[in-house]
Amino acid sequence: MNSETTRPSRVLITKIGLDGHDRGSRLVAAFLRDAGFEVIYTPPWQSIDAVVDLALQEDVDVIGISSLSTDHLIVPDLMRALMVARLGHIRVVVGGIIPDDEHALLFNAGVSAVFGPGVSSASICAQVTTFATEARNDSAATIDETP
Amino acid sequence: MSETTRKQRLGAYDQAVEHWENTYAQNLANERPVYNRSGIAIDPLYLPDTDPPLDYVDRLGLPGQAPYTRGIYSTMHRGRTWSQRQLIGLGTPAEYNRRVMKLLDAGTTAISLIPCNSVYRGNDCDEVPLPLLGTCGTVVNTVDHMATALDGVPVGEISTSMNDPSPFTLLAFVLNVAQQRNVHWQKITGTSNQSDYLSHCVANHMFFRLSLPGARRILLDHISYCRERVPQWNPLSVVGQHMQQAGATPAEAMAFTLSSALQYGEDCINHGMDPDDVLPRFTFFFDISMSLFEEVAKFRAGRRIWARLTRDKLGARDPRSQRFKFHGQTSGVDLTRQQPLNNIARVTVQAIAGILSGLQSMHTDAYDEVINTPNEGPARVAVATQNLLREEAHLCDVIDPLGGSWYIEQLTDQMEEKILAVMDTIAESGGMYRAVEKGLVQAMIGRSALAWQERVENGDQKIVGVNCYTTDDNETNDPSPATERPDPKTMGQHVESLRVFKRQRDQEKVSAALSNIARAANSKDDNVFATVVAGTAIGVTHGEAVACLRRELGFGQPLIVE
């Protein structure tokens, strides 16, 4: 239990859907790594199933989805797939170009935060730290409940 | 330097000036004099008013004369201003057609076609989640779709530029549409944008469909096919825009682009093509950032380097091969989500930089690009920005108006040095193809992107509304307008009609055509693009052609570089 709580937080930075712009995802992966997170990074165009599999294999606490051109519209599908895979404790954050009137779509689906352009790396690191802790606590609670 | 050499050089300068004056007068014989508001006559070109530097002709030249530092044509924007080619693409082919017809009615002479992201990824629409279809471009998967998109468009009279990476299915569709309408391919004009696979492997991977060797092979087939069959088509646009958008500095972006162009030129020559046949059809596409003077110096230096490269390294003799023709797009990454109306001012500065650099074609970004795919109102402001810079600010009155400024001339030389230094690094690693394969270019861009981010975060680089002059209220915040999304019902019908099309076509013929494409991919003697043109004519879809070539030549996976 102790070693579990002291291991660095694990974050998967990825892109689902069709877009290939990766300046944002590469940058975020780089500064999260510098801040001490264990970062699992993938190229763009991952399928939702592949993201769920990877999240399970790598035991991640947070998934960061980078979206520049409308791929955020299928994030609710990812949230459902995580629930089905019993990975509901994992926190999901979305960064990139997300129109204001589509934020609700993401929050209603259970996304923890949306990071738009201009958000500082310090702010992202701080929030991801909080989400990772919450995810770890939820995960532990689920394990405790399991007979 | 001896007195004789000095006199010879000054003589060369006088000759160059005389040659320019004659050429200019021939081209614009009936030009009316231009006056400013105070009644002062404005010359098309300004030159040193004392003895020019002795290396003037070698380093700068006159407009339209090598090394083209001051511009690639003798008359530049006085003769012909840039093409205003705004990107359009949305929804179904029928919806695209309605928008294009409106533009044509308004007098547009050049159109663009941006396909849907699903097309970029090599998918047909029946393989992709419905909400992602048509949000960023038009869903074109077959010759029939293209016929609908171009219904009423006079193919052969209107220049069409399309974002169409390997294996160039969109051009294959257009050629088939032309054939159906009895329009001769000699008349087809336009550009295969996004044919520069090296830039896609490095940055903006959404266009990167096939493995590096596969993309290299098909681009050469495409260039050689177009040179023979579609001679007015520009088969290659070399792109620096992606790299600068991904974080490369302006000097790095120019260096990578010129290194790519050199690689493509060498590949064509090794493939048996004549440099003076292919190089005149090379075009370039760049990002224009907020760093106004740096951008102007970047483009002036780029022109000079390209003129020398084509002559000395590629053996080109025709001046048309040495002219650095470029399209510029104002930089999207410079725009801010905070106080978005400020982006209109940013785009204006970037557009001024582009015009003063002597570009041939321009796209100005809409201020809401940082919020969503541009809506119609902001898109109109972007076009108006170009119009008012030309009509009200008179930026086209003088050719290379910053030339001769001590600052600009020195900065041009310094940018040239920086660019050449990066190009040397690329050359030492075996050329651009090898440098990309090894991840060298990607690593350099990654480092520059991180360095920029750090400068913004520590306040060394100020960004209004982001790290200075921030506001708590939303006064300058345009309320984010409702996002325009394609109608799911119409898009659903479009997908269904493709399914019906796939069921009803002659399956045996389609299988045979796909076998031909696969066979060509594995044979050195066949032209892959020719088999794509033939295959799509009998019903092979975009997604099937790409999938077939991915099986034969490998999937394009970007390299992950730490």
Interface residues (C-beta under 8 A of the other chain):
Chain A: G17 L18 D19 G20 H21 D22 R23 R26 L27 A30 F31 Y41 P43 P44 W45 S69 T70 D71 L73 I74 D77 I97 P99 D100 D101 E102 G116 P117 G118 S120 S121 A122
Chain B: N117 S118 Y120 R121 N123 V128 P129 P131 L132 T135 C136 H200 A203 N204 H205 M206 F207 F208 Q245 A246 G247 V333 T336 R337 Q338 V370 I371 N372 T373 G446 A449 L450 Q453 E457 I463 V466 S480 A482 T483 Q557 P558 I560
